Amino acid sequence: MPARGPNDSGAARMIACAGLAFHVLSYYVEDTGHSVRVDFECGDGLVRVWVYDPEGCVEASLESAVRALPRLLRAPLLDVEGGCGGRGSYSFEGLSRLVYSVFRRSGFYEWLKRVSASGREHFLVVGWNGAYAEGAGSEDRVNLPMLSAPLIAHTHPGLCYPSWRDVLSAADFFSSGGLAEAIVSPVCGFMMRVTRPFSLECLEALEDAANCIRRAGGEDEYLQCLSRLGSAGCIAAEML
């Protein structure tokens, strides 16, 4: 009997909300140069983001951040409302860590573990609108859709560690605004996630790690290459 499909709309919505709050924070910080944090409330079809700015909230920058999201992310979104205030509960790392935690506890993760043993690779995409989709590839490969989304995941039949192609795929995904890419196998899970706004330095670090992995001659060399993922200080690479 085939594995039942994933069913966790609450996790998908929370991942989308956290991702949108991340990009509101990113735009606001870039526009003002202020060091700020955010809070957010995730409703049905709507996310409210509050900016806590000790230097004084710049409403014009916050409004610009919210208006810019459709242009920046180029995908259907949850409705976003911005406001000044809150307690400043989340930094970039905090929002990224929340995406990790929600995915790790979600039905998506458990479903991916089940289907990873099915003989075919599968993928899962969580969209900026809080919806999600899944699909299947071949026995040893899945072609991930290159689109803007907060999270994408796929399965491996053996171990969950990324290939050099996986790392390059993550670089493209993060360049389009994505926050986290996960790999799930029957025995483990692995996630690469951004911990601050993605930059050229981050891209170069991922490309360097991918090239190193491609040339690696054994397990020890591979693990040394994998450690390069965090060399720019903007990517966390960790087991789920």
C-alpha positions as CSV (number, residue, x, y, z in Angstrom):
1,M,0.0,0.0,0.0
2,P,1.5,3.4,-0.9
3,A,2.2,5.8,1.9
4,R,-0.5,8.3,2.6
5,G,0.2,11.8,1.5
6,P,1.4,14.6,3.8
7,N,-1.3,16.4,5.8
8,D,-0.1,19.3,7.9
9,S,-1.6,22.6,6.8
10,G,-0.8,24.2,10.2
11,A,2.9,23.5,9.8
12,A,2.8,24.8,6.2
13,R,1.1,28.1,7.3
14,M,3.6,28.6,10.1
15,I,6.6,28.1,7.9
16,A,5.2,30.6,5.4
17,C,4.5,33.1,8.1
18,A,8.0,32.8,9.6
19,G,9.5,33.1,6.1
20,L,7.5,36.3,5.3
21,A,8.5,37.8,8.6
22,F,12.1,37.0,7.8
23,H,11.8,39.0,4.5
24,V,10.0,41.9,6.1
25,L,12.8,42.1,8.7
26,S,15.5,41.8,5.9
27,Y,14.0,44.6,3.9
28,Y,13.5,46.9,6.9
29,V,17.1,46.4,8.2
30,E,18.5,47.0,4.7
31,D,16.4,50.2,4.3
32,T,17.1,51.7,7.7
33,G,20.4,50.2,8.8
34,H,18.8,49.6,12.2
35,S,19.4,46.5,14.3
36,V,15.8,45.3,15.0
37,R,13.8,42.2,15.8
38,V,10.2,41.2,15.0
39,D,7.1,39.5,16.3
40,F,4.5,37.9,14.1
41,E,1.0,36.5,14.4
42,C,0.0,33.7,11.9
43,G,-3.6,33.6,11.0
44,D,-5.7,31.9,8.4
45,G,-4.5,33.6,5.2
46,L,-2.9,36.5,7.0
47,V,0.4,37.2,8.8
48,R,0.8,40.3,11.0
49,V,4.5,41.4,11.5
50,W,5.5,43.9,14.2
51,V,8.9,45.5,14.1
52,Y,10.5,46.3,17.4
53,D,13.1,49.1,16.7
54,P,14.9,50.6,19.7
55,E,16.0,53.5,17.5
56,G,12.4,54.4,16.6
57,C,10.3,52.5,14.1
58,V,10.3,53.9,10.6
59,E,6.8,53.3,9.3
60,A,7.6,54.3,5.7
61,S,10.3,51.6,5.6
62,L,8.0,49.0,7.1
63,E,5.2,49.9,4.6
64,S,7.7,49.6,1.7
65,A,8.8,46.2,3.0
66,V,5.3,44.9,2.9
67,R,4.6,46.3,-0.5
68,A,7.8,44.9,-1.9
69,L,7.2,41.3,-1.0
70,P,5.2,40.2,-4.1
71,R,8.0,41.7,-6.3
72,L,10.8,40.2,-4.3
73,L,9.4,36.7,-3.9
74,R,7.5,36.5,-7.3
75,A,4.9,34.0,-6.0
76,P,1.4,33.9,-4.4
77,L,1.6,35.1,-0.8
78,L,-0.3,35.1,2.4
79,D,-1.7,38.6,3.0
80,V,0.8,40.6,5.1
81,E,0.2,43.4,7.5
82,G,3.0,45.4,9.2
83,G,3.1,47.4,12.4
84,C,5.5,49.0,14.8
85,G,5.8,47.6,18.3
86,G,5.9,44.1,19.8
87,R,8.6,42.7,22.1
88,G,11.2,41.8,19.5
89,S,11.0,38.0,20.0
90,Y,12.7,37.0,16.8
91,S,16.0,37.7,15.1
92,F,16.9,36.3,11.6
93,E,18.4,33.2,13.3
94,G,15.3,32.9,15.5
95,L,12.9,32.8,12.5
96,S,15.2,30.4,10.7
97,R,15.4,28.2,13.7
98,L,11.6,28.3,14.0
99,V,11.2,26.9,10.4
100,Y,13.6,24.1,11.4
101,S,11.7,23.3,14.5
102,V,8.2,23.4,12.9
103,F,9.4,21.1,10.0
104,R,11.1,18.7,12.4
105,R,7.9,18.2,14.3
106,S,5.6,18.2,11.3
107,G,3.7,15.5,9.6
108,F,5.7,16.4,6.5
109,Y,8.9,15.1,8.0
110,E,7.3,11.8,9.1
111,W,5.7,11.4,5.6
112,L,9.0,12.0,3.9
113,K,10.7,9.4,6.1
114,R,8.1,6.8,5.1
115,V,8.2,7.5,1.4
116,S,12.0,7.6,1.3
117,A,12.0,3.8,1.6
118,S,9.5,3.4,-1.3
119,G,12.1,3.0,-4.0
120,R,11.4,6.4,-5.6
121,E,12.6,9.8,-4.5
122,H,9.9,12.4,-3.5
123,F,9.9,16.1,-3.0
124,L,7.8,18.5,-0.9
125,V,7.4,22.3,-1.4
126,V,5.8,24.7,1.1
127,G,4.7,27.9,-0.6
128,W,4.6,31.5,0.5
129,N,0.8,31.2,0.6
130,G,0.8,28.5,3.2
131,A,-0.1,25.8,0.7
132,Y,2.1,22.8,-0.1
133,A,2.6,20.3,-2.8
134,E,4.5,17.0,-3.3
135,G,5.7,14.9,-6.1
136,A,7.7,11.8,-7.1
137,G,10.8,11.3,-9.2
138,S,12.8,8.3,-10.3
139,E,14.5,5.6,-8.3
140,D,17.7,7.6,-7.7
141,R,16.8,11.2,-8.6
142,V,14.2,13.9,-8.3
143,N,14.1,17.1,-10.3
144,L,13.3,19.8,-7.7
145,P,11.0,22.6,-9.1
146,M,13.0,25.9,-9.2
147,L,10.5,28.3,-7.7
148,S,10.3,30.8,-4.9
149,A,9.2,29.2,-1.6
150,P,10.2,29.2,2.1
151,L,11.0,25.5,2.2
152,I,11.7,22.6,-0.1
153,A,12.5,19.0,0.9
154,H,13.3,15.8,-0.9
155,T,14.2,12.2,0.0
156,H,17.3,10.1,-0.4
157,P,17.0,6.3,-0.4
158,G,20.2,5.8,1.8
159,L,21.7,8.5,3.9
160,C,20.5,12.1,4.2
161,Y,23.8,13.9,3.5
162,P,23.8,16.3,0.5
163,S,25.5,15.6,-2.8
164,W,27.3,18.4,-4.6
165,R,24.2,18.8,-6.8
166,D,22.0,19.2,-3.7
167,V,24.3,22.0,-2.4
168,L,24.1,23.8,-5.7
169,S,20.4,23.4,-5.8
170,A,20.2,24.9,-2.3
171,A,22.3,27.9,-3.5
172,D,19.8,28.6,-6.3
173,F,16.9,28.1,-4.0
174,F,18.3,30.5,-1.4
175,S,19.1,33.0,-4.1
176,S,15.3,33.1,-5.0
177,G,14.4,33.9,-1.4
178,G,14.1,30.4,0.1
179,L,14.9,29.8,3.8
180,A,15.4,26.1,4.2
181,E,16.1,23.0,2.1
182,A,15.8,19.5,3.8
183,I,16.9,16.0,2.8
184,V,15.2,13.1,4.5
185,S,16.1,9.4,4.3
186,P,14.8,6.3,6.1
187,V,17.5,6.8,8.8
188,C,18.1,10.5,9.2
189,G,17.3,14.0,8.1
190,F,19.5,17.0,7.2
191,M,18.7,20.7,6.7
192,M,20.5,23.6,5.2
193,R,19.0,27.0,6.2
194,V,19.8,30.6,6.0
195,T,20.5,32.4,9.3
196,R,20.7,35.9,7.8
197,P,19.8,37.5,4.5
198,F,21.4,35.6,1.6
199,S,24.3,37.4,0.0
200,L,27.0,36.9,-2.6
201,E,29.3,35.8,0.2
202,C,26.8,33.1,1.1
203,L,26.4,32.0,-2.5
204,E,30.2,31.7,-2.9
205,A,30.5,29.6,0.3
206,L,27.9,27.1,-1.0
207,E,29.5,26.9,-4.4
208,D,32.9,26.3,-2.8
209,A,31.5,23.5,-0.7
210,A,29.8,21.9,-3.7
211,N,33.0,22.0,-5.7
212,C,34.9,20.5,-2.8
213,I,32.3,17.7,-2.4
214,R,32.4,16.9,-6.1
215,R,36.2,16.3,-5.8
216,A,36.2,14.5,-2.4
217,G,37.9,11.2,-2.5
218,G,36.4,9.6,0.7
219,E,34.3,10.1,3.8
220,D,36.8,12.2,5.7
221,E,37.3,14.6,2.7
222,Y,33.5,14.8,2.2
223,L,32.9,15.8,5.8
224,Q,35.6,18.4,5.6
225,C,33.9,19.8,2.5
226,L,30.5,19.8,4.3
227,S,32.0,21.9,7.1
228,R,32.6,24.7,4.5
229,L,28.8,25.3,4.3
230,G,29.0,27.5,7.4
231,S,32.2,29.3,6.5
232,A,30.3,32.5,5.5
233,G,28.4,32.6,8.8
234,C,25.0,32.7,7.0
235,I,24.2,29.0,6.5
236,A,23.4,26.5,9.2
237,A,23.8,22.9,8.1
238,E,22.5,20.4,10.7
239,M,20.8,17.1,11.4
240,L,17.1,17.0,11.9
